[in-house]
């Protein structure tokens, strides 16, 4: 009976209730959209970093991490390959030979990381082969082909077929280099990655360096969440199998969060930023509900006095006011989240073009079109938070009427 009566009382002043519900709906639309925008932004950064830079797991010689000497290659590479092939959920892996050097054209030069890659293995780990903007992907044919980014090509005045010279310090400490022919131009979501990387065949680079092996093994998995436990498991397995401790003479296995700690901090900050936005909305909502319920309670002071005079217990009057506020919170939260869900679903199909922000965000590896993301858990938490905040906001108006004596309440005029 009280639940039905509370619902009817809520709509006694349709205009006031409608205005409050409208404010809740539009407020929730803004909060959910902003949360989806931030989640989509962070998700884009993490996805692109994994796909283009870190993969899910990396293995390097411990000495190489402390001092990137070209002689500090991965230990026991053939045995490592067997252990990696047995990993569950493996999508692909690639062993890279890396050298810090210089790429020079007839016009200019710049420092880059020269990545010597196995063509087929690299294509299974990074989407580089699918992002060739001009020319073609590396192949076994031809002498010394190289891939450079659109950014580097623009700065060095290069095009497909242009000749460049790559120079670096070889295993003997001498400056080594050779002429390469641009086979293709690539473009990635990260401008920083584009500015600092070129790709050549691994065999060409090792021949110039005078040393075989690999400096970095990149492993791509089916799931982002599986990276950390598999990295720990693989590290323990390698220590037992090859008797290598985590010292300067062995390999080190790291998941993508260890490779790029900034990404791990972004994940932790995402929940905090969402909580702050939701908290600001809830505080503003609470003041609105307090105002609405105070007006409703004071307008009906005589009515409540009559109810208490004819025998209705105060705790039932209190419960009635709380139920009215609960209906207000549930209705507003439900309508707001339904409208927000429709909006987010539409934006997930169309995306949000970043426009003038795209160039600046490209330095962080963010796509030019952003797709907002809001999980079902976040929708549930928003709903519960709004309802609980509504109930808490009703405590003060409900307490005010309970402080009245029935005889005083009946003669009260508002």
N, C-alpha and C positions, 0 to 999 in steps of 0.2 A: 504493500500500500504506500509506504513512504517513498519507494523508488518511483512509482507512477506519479505520486503527488509532486515530487521534486522535479520531474520532467515537465509537468504542466506549469509549475511555478516559474521554471526557467523561461518559458515563452509567454509569460504574462505581459512583459514589455518586449515585444518582438524587435523593435528598432534598436534598443540598447543591446539586446543579446546578439542581434545580427551584426552590429558594428564590432562588438568584441570578437565574434567568430571570424569576421572578415580580417580584423587585425591579426588574429592568430594564424589564419591561412596564409596571408601575404608574408607575415614574419617567418613562418616555417618554410615557405618557398625560398625566401632569401637565404635562410640558414642552410637548408639542405643543398641548394644550388652552390653556395660557397664551399660547403664541405665536399661536395662532389668535384668542384673545380680543383680544390687543393689536393684531394685524393688522386684525381686524374693526373695532375701535374707531377706529384711524387711518383706515381706509378709509371708515367712516361719516362722520367729520369732513371728510375731503377731498371726498367725493362731495357732501355737503350744502352745503359751502362753494362748490363749483363751481356746483351747480344753483341755489342761492338767492342767492349774494352776488357771486362773482367772475366767473362763467362761465369759459370757457377763455382768452379774450383780451379785453382792454379797451383802448379807445382814448380818450384825453382830450387836451385842450389842455395843453401843458407848464406854462403859467402856472396853470392850474386845480389841478394837482397841488401846486404850491408855495403857492398862495393861492387857495382855492375862492371866487373872485369869480364872481357870477352872470353877468357879462359875458364871462367867458373860455370861450366855447363852442368846440366842435370846428371846426377849419378845413376848408374844402372838403368839406362833408358830402355833397353830391350825387356828387362824384367818388369819395369814400370808399365810398359805397354800391355803386358799380360794381365797385371793387376787392374789396370784401368778398364780393359775390355770386359772384365767380370763384374763391373759395377752395375747394380740394378738401376733401371730408369735412365740408362746412358743414351744420349742422342748423338753424340759425336765427340771427338777429341782431336787436338792438333798440337804437334810439337813445332815450336817456332825458334828459329835462330835470329837473335836480335843484336843489332849494333847501332850505337849512337854515332851519327855522322853528319854529312853535309850533302845536300843535293844542289847542284849548280847548273845553270843554263848559261847561254851567251849573254843574257841580260842581268841576271842576279843569282843569289844563292841564299840558302837558309838552312838552319839546323833542323834535323828530323830524326826520327827513330826509323831505322831500316829494318823491316820485318821480312825475314826469309821464311817462306811458308811452303808447306806441301799443298799443292793446288786442290786436290780432291778432299783432303782432310779439313782444310780451312773452310771450304764451302759448306761443310757439315756443321761448323761451329759458329761462323758469323754469316750474316746475310750480305756480305760484300759482293759476291758474284751477282746478286740480284739488284744491286744498286749502282751499276755502271751507267753513268750518264752519257758517255761518248766512248767509242771504241769497243773493246771486248775484254773479257776476263782472261787471266793468264792461261797459257797453254804450254805444252811441252815443246811446241815448235818455235823456231826463232832464236836469235842470240840476244841474251840479256834483256828480256822485256821487263818493264816496270809499270806499276800502277801508281798514279798520283791523284790527289784530290782536285776538285774544281778550284778550291781556294789557292792551292799551290800553283796550279796551272795558270791562274789569273795573275798571281804575283810574279811568277817567273816567265810569263809570256810563252806558255807551252800549249801545244795541241797534240792530238794523236799523231804519232810518227816523229815527234820532236826528239832530239837527242839531249840527254842530260848526263852529268857525271856524278857518280856517287863515290864519296870518299869517307874512310873511317880508319881507325887504328886496328891493325890485325893482331893475331895472337903473338907475334914477335915484337910488338911495340912499334912497328913501322906504319907509316901512313900508306894505306892501300886504297885503290879505287879503280874504276873502270867506267867506260861509256855504256849507257843503257838507252834503250829506245822506248818511248812512251807507248804502251800497248792500249791503255784505257784510262779514263777519268772516272773517279767515283765521288759520291756525295752521301754523307751520313747526317743524322740529326744533330751531331755534336760538332760545332765549328772548331773547338779545341782539338778534337781528335783529327779532323781533316787537316788542320794546320801543322800537325806534328808527326804524321805517319806516311810512309810510302811502303809499297809491297813489291817484293821480287821473289823469284823462285829460290827455295832454300839451297838447292845445289849450286846455284850461281854465287850465292853469298858465302857459303862455306868454302868454296874453291878460292875465293879472294881472301878470306880470313885465314886460311891455312889451318883450320881446325874443324872437326866434325862435331855432331851432337846437337843439343838444343838448350836454350836458356829458359824457356818457358813452355809449360804444357798447359793448354787451356782445355777444360772439360765442360761440356754442356749437358745438362740433365733435363728430364721432363718437368721437374718441379723446382721452383725457387726455394721452397721450404725444406726440400731434401738436401740442400747443399751443405748445411752445417753438420748434421749427423753423419753424412757420407764422408765429409772431409775428415772428421775425427776418426771415423772407422778406417778410412784409407791410411791415415797417418799412423795409426796403431798397427795396422797390418804391415805396412812397409817397415816399421821399426822391428817387428818380430821376424819378418821374412828376410830382411837384408841386414838386420842388426845395426841399423843406423840410428843413433840418438839425434835429438834436435840440437845438433852442434854445428860448428862452422864447416864440418866436413861432410854433412849429409844434406838430404833434401828437406824442404819444408812444404807442407800441404796447407793451403789457406782457402777458406770459402770466400765468396764475393764480398761479404761484409768485412772481412779482415783485409782484403785487398784494397777496398775503398771504405774506410771508416765513416766518411761523410754520409754515405748511403745509409749506414746503420743508424746514424744520428737522425737522419731525415725520417726514418721509420718511427723512431721514438718520439720525435717532435710532432708527427702527424696527429697522434691521439691527443696531445696537449693542445695543439692549435684548434682542433675540432671541439674539444671540451671548452675552450675559452669562448669560441663563437656561440656555442649552445648556451653557455652560462650567461653571457650578455643578454641573449634573447630571453632566457628564463627569468632573469631579474626584471627586465622591462615588462614581461608578461605578468609577473607576480604583482607588480604595482598596479597594472591595469585590472587584474582580477580583484585585488583588495578594494579598489575604487568602486568597481561594479557591484561587488557583494555588499559593501557598506551602504551604498545607495539603496540596494534592494532590501537590506535588513531594516534600515531606518524608515523606509517607506511603509514597511509592514510591522512596525513595532506594536501597534495596537492589535493587529491580527495575532501576533505571537503572544501578546498578553492574554487575549481571549482564550487561545489554545491552552496556555498554562493554567488559566483560571478554571477551565472546565475539566482539568485533570490530566492534561498531556504533560508527561514528565519532561524535565529540562533536557535530559540526555537525548530524548527523542527529537526535541526541537533542534538541538545541536546536530544530531544525525541528519535531520532534514536539510539544514543549511549546507552541511558537508556533501550530501548527495547532490544538491543543486550544483555545487561547484564541481563535483566529480563529473556530472553530465556535461557541464560546460567544457571542462578540460578534455574529456574523451571525445566529444563531438568536434571541438576545434582541432585537436591533434589528428583525429582520423581524417577530417576533411583536408587539413593542411598537408598531411603525408600522402594522401591519394593524389591531390593536385601536383605535389612535388614529384611523386613517382612518375606521373604522366609526363611532366616536363623533363625529368632526367632521362627517361626512356627515349623521348624524342631527340634530346641532345646527344645521346649515345649513338644514334643513327646518323645525325647530321654533323656532329662535332662542333666545336667552338673555334673558329679561326682566330689565331692570336694576333694577326695583323702586324702592327708596328712593333709589338713585343716579341715577335718570333725571332728576330735577329739577336736580340739581347739574351733571350732564353736559350738560344741555340748553343751558347757557351756552356750551358749546363746539361746539354743533351736532351732538350725537350722538343717534341715534334711541333710542327707549325700549326697543326690542328689538334686540339685537345678534346678528349672524350671523358666527360665526368663519370665518376664511379661512386656509388653509394651502396654499401652492402645491406643485406636484410638485417643483420645484427645492429647496424647503425640506425636503421629505421625503427627497430624495436626499442633501442635505447632512447631515441628521441621521443617516442610515444610515451614510454614510462616516465621519462624525466618531466615532460610537460604535465602529465596527469598528477604526478607527485607534487610538482611545484604548485599546481592549482589547488590541491588539498591543503598544502601548507599555507598558501596565501589566504585561504578561507578561515583559518583558525582565529585570526584577530576579529573579523566581523562576527563570527559565531560567538566568540567570548563576550563581545559587547552586549549582545542581546541576552545572554545568560546572566549578566550582572544585574539585569532589571528584575524588580519584583513584579508579579502579575498585575497588581493594582496600579503600580506606577506606569507599567507598559500600556495599560488600557487607556489611561488618560493622556498619554504622550501624543503630541501633535507634530507632524513633520510636513 
